Amino acid sequence: MTSIFRTAMGDAFDRLHPQLRRRFSVGLASGEACTGRGVMHRIWHGPAFVKPFLALGATRNILLPRAGRDVPFVIENVPYTDTFGRETVTFVRTFYLPGRSRRFDAQMVLGPRGDRILDYLGTHQHLASELHFSAEPDGSLLVRSGEHRFREGPVDVRVPELVGAAAEVRESYDDAADRFRIRVRVVNRRFGPLFGYEGSFTASYTDLRTCGVRPGLRPVREEARA
């Protein structure tokens, strides 16, 4: 067995920086969970009309409705087997904004063809995105989103490009600072940049037999459709 990320990336996984390879080797096979702790140096969003959509998403732990600088955050990557028997890795981010913390939840599983990751967003997994992982020449990781789908009960529809957005994530390791660096940018094809953040963090690893999956980390509802 190997991690879902190594499977999706194939040989490209070996071109990642060694620290990124370890972080994205987290899974049931490794028996490890990873916790990142650091600072988002900047959280931003686009024009004013974007704010209501960010606020709506925040009710289900999707997106962030507030901008900020030097915001402490934690990201929890914990593998488990979901209700449908799929290996899943949490990407639960908690941002400690002044006055109130906010969460941005995602659960990642391997796509049915094994060549991409499915990213289920929020507390109820109403939104799902295809993610394509690649290694950059400098050993950093580039993640780009593909198709987005909205699912609720019998509804299963592709999110149109007009209202959807493309996400790009770049994660690297800074050897001089001994820290991971991350930059996220979400852009709508018509309206331009909508939301993003950039920061840095350190990572620690825990034996799954010791930590398990803490209460509240898994979603309220899990989606079977891939």
Steps between C-alpha positions, in 0.01 A plus 500: 500500500603863445351841564214624282718793392790283384254283308342801328837658409684187394872550431463879536463451875871415525591842357350681799719643774566228764297691762204520263533131422476421869205733557305354210588144596256534790246222472381170637812325369739738677293490820571870553301820531650843433421827677625830359518810718591842371386841384302616200684818418213616281138391449326698228183505294386677186233764432223578748244286317706192591448544876140364521606180319798456732275555802252241370776247445635565850177362652614157377873551564574589138709810421574792731280811520765726653835633388794529737874512548729288716218265597601190700371177350510122534453240226414141598573218256365180651432182297200276566261266319172672419148356514538364145831322564721759328828619643451867585741771617368807680612849400337693783634852536420716804575872473515689829364834384449777758182439697409169337672200345390372159537157342547398139433125477590258224527122479706347221460157339658337197294532181355182348761492221787555745643798309350787701376595844138579584465786747172499695441840658321607816312338783251326270714439188252681275786615276758274339797598284747304292857583595802445275838476676834567330863553603673823400868512392601643839337210689190694602146366462247656266132409538237617251128440522297350218127437486282605794174327586214589737316211665197507727256208519418394140666814360839446335598782268819647358564852629507734195819697439304826530434442871781254573868571544839351436727440800877489487709389798879520517676335792877502542765446764736779602823332613648823636198570722427130562132563424235408247363785290154501346315730262136452398322699231138455385399675177175526306541500123279807458530693825866443577665428839249405769688374802837379618763480768873452544706402799750261652498222757691221667379140511497228763407134456302278734442126512137429404478237771561778750299788357218341298241733347391758753127580540379766259766438236288283274213657303139486618397336173712296258441488125529170314493637147840541339 
